[in-house]
Amino acid sequence: MRKTLSILTAILLAGASTLALAHNCPNEMKAIDAKLSTKPALSPGDAARVQKLRAEGEAYHKAGQHDEAMKSLLEAKKILGI
């Protein structure tokens, strides 16, 4: 029984770590920041939208809402063409 509990605990922890790694929020933010550092030709509206989406993505990430973070960050990347 104790061995089974240990195995189940290990499986549960492995699953939890896989979910944590499934979200790539920090790398998406780095990609957006890198593109912004090249001063891409964006309209003022698009530039403001990208900045807003980037900030939302980071806030969602810090709040543990990774699906929402990825939506915001991917939308920002789409506007930037990356």
C-alpha positions as CSV (number, residue, x, y, z in Angstrom):
1,M,0.0,0.0,0.0
2,R,2.8,2.4,0.9
3,K,4.6,1.7,-2.4
4,T,1.4,2.3,-4.3
5,L,1.0,5.7,-2.6
6,S,4.6,6.6,-3.4
7,I,4.0,5.7,-7.1
8,L,0.8,7.7,-7.3
9,T,2.4,10.7,-5.6
10,A,5.3,10.5,-8.2
11,I,2.9,10.3,-11.1
12,L,0.9,13.3,-9.7
13,L,4.0,15.4,-9.3
14,A,5.2,14.5,-12.7
15,G,1.9,15.6,-14.2
16,A,1.9,18.8,-12.3
17,S,5.4,19.7,-13.5
18,T,4.4,18.9,-17.1
19,L,1.5,21.3,-16.9
20,A,3.7,24.0,-15.5
21,L,6.2,23.6,-18.3
22,A,3.4,23.5,-20.9
23,H,3.1,27.3,-20.7
24,N,5.8,29.3,-22.3
25,C,4.8,32.7,-21.1
26,P,8.3,34.0,-20.2
27,N,9.8,33.0,-23.6
28,E,6.8,34.7,-25.4
29,M,7.4,37.9,-23.4
30,K,11.1,37.8,-24.3
31,A,10.3,37.4,-28.0
32,I,7.9,40.4,-27.8
33,D,10.5,42.5,-26.0
34,A,13.2,41.5,-28.5
35,K,11.0,42.6,-31.4
36,L,10.0,45.8,-29.7
37,S,13.7,46.6,-29.1
38,T,14.2,46.7,-32.9
39,K,11.7,49.5,-33.1
40,P,9.3,47.9,-35.6
41,A,7.3,50.1,-37.9
42,L,3.9,50.1,-36.1
43,S,1.0,52.6,-36.1
44,P,0.6,54.4,-32.8
45,G,-2.6,52.3,-32.2
46,D,-0.8,49.0,-32.9
47,A,2.2,50.0,-30.7
48,A,-0.2,50.8,-27.8
49,R,-2.1,47.6,-28.3
50,V,1.1,45.5,-28.3
51,Q,2.3,47.2,-25.1
52,K,-1.2,46.7,-23.5
53,L,-1.3,43.0,-24.5
54,R,2.3,42.4,-23.3
55,A,1.5,43.9,-19.9
56,E,-1.8,41.9,-19.6
57,G,0.1,38.8,-20.5
58,E,2.7,39.4,-17.8
59,A,-0.1,40.1,-15.2
60,Y,-2.0,37.0,-16.1
61,H,1.2,35.0,-15.9
62,K,2.0,36.3,-12.5
63,A,-1.5,35.5,-11.4
64,G,-1.1,31.9,-12.6
65,Q,-3.6,32.3,-15.4
66,H,-1.4,31.0,-18.1
67,D,-4.0,30.3,-20.7
68,E,-5.1,33.9,-20.6
69,A,-1.5,35.0,-20.6
70,M,-0.8,33.0,-23.7
71,K,-3.8,34.5,-25.5
72,S,-2.7,38.0,-24.8
73,L,1.0,37.3,-25.7
74,L,0.1,35.5,-28.9
75,E,-2.1,38.3,-30.0
76,A,0.7,40.8,-29.4
77,K,3.1,38.6,-31.4
78,K,0.6,38.4,-34.3
79,I,0.4,42.3,-34.4
80,L,4.3,42.3,-34.4
81,G,4.4,39.7,-37.2
82,I,6.3,37.1,-35.2
